[in-house]
Amino acid sequence: MSAIKIVCYIPMLEGQTIYVQSAYISLGDKEADSKNTHLKSIAQDTGSVVKILESKGIQTTFEWTEGTHFGPILPRLDKALAALQMM
């Protein structure tokens, strides 16, 4: 999900029933350094999403991972799947 979509979905998330019990969210530690202005705010926007999910009782894990928005993909996917198995 791109940064633009996250910003648009924040108000929607606040008013919706979310039918999941757990969520895993990770951001690359270099995303905020991007020249793309939308990616620069992604940490703050994602923090808002995490707070909304937690306020709805959804077990949420947020992690910073090494890399950018676009990679490395497989190690991040492995971490996400392992985290969701443990939830």
C-alpha positions in Angstrom: 0.0 0.0 0.0 1.5 3.3 -1.0 1.9 6.3 1.3 -0.8 8.2 -0.6 -3.3 5.4 0.0 -2.4 5.2 3.7 -3.2 8.9 4.3 -6.6 8.4 2.5 -7.5 5.4 4.6 -6.7 6.8 8.0 -10.2 8.5 8.4 -11.9 5.4 7.0 -10.2 3.1 9.5 -11.4 5.2 12.4 -15.0 4.6 11.5 -14.9 1.0 10.3 -15.2 -2.4 11.9 -12.0 -4.3 11.1 -12.4 -8.0 11.0 -8.9 -9.2 11.8 -7.4 -10.2 15.1 -3.8 -9.3 14.4 -1.7 -7.2 12.1 2.0 -6.9 11.3 3.3 -3.7 9.8 6.9 -3.0 8.9 8.7 0.0 7.3 12.1 0.2 5.8 14.4 2.3 7.9 15.4 4.4 4.8 11.8 5.2 3.7 11.8 8.6 5.5 15.0 9.6 3.6 13.2 9.2 0.3 13.1 12.1 -2.2 9.4 11.2 -2.6 7.4 13.6 -0.4 4.7 11.0 0.2 7.2 8.5 1.6 8.7 11.0 3.9 5.5 11.1 6.0 4.9 7.4 5.9 6.3 6.8 9.4 3.9 9.3 11.0 1.0 8.0 8.9 1.7 4.4 9.7 2.0 5.3 13.4 -1.6 6.6 13.2 -2.7 3.4 11.6 -1.1 1.3 14.3 -2.8 3.4 17.0 -6.2 3.0 15.3 -5.7 -0.8 15.1 -4.6 -1.1 18.7 -7.6 1.1 19.8 -9.9 -1.5 18.2 -8.3 -4.3 20.1 -6.3 -5.7 17.2 -2.9 -7.2 18.3 -0.5 -5.1 16.2 3.2 -5.5 15.7 5.1 -2.6 14.1 8.8 -3.0 13.2 11.4 -1.0 11.5 13.4 -3.2 9.1 16.5 -2.6 7.1 16.0 -1.2 3.6 13.7 1.0 1.6 10.1 1.0 0.6 10.9 -1.4 -2.2 13.2 -3.9 -0.6 14.6 -6.2 0.3 11.2 -7.9 0.0 11.8 -11.6 0.9 13.4 -11.0 4.4 10.6 -8.6 5.3 8.0 -11.1 4.1 9.6 -13.9 6.1 9.5 -11.7 9.2 5.9 -10.8 8.7 4.8 -14.4 8.2 6.8 -15.5 11.3 5.3 -12.7 13.4 1.7 -13.5 12.3 2.2 -17.2 13.1 3.2 -16.2 16.7 0.2 -13.9 17.2 
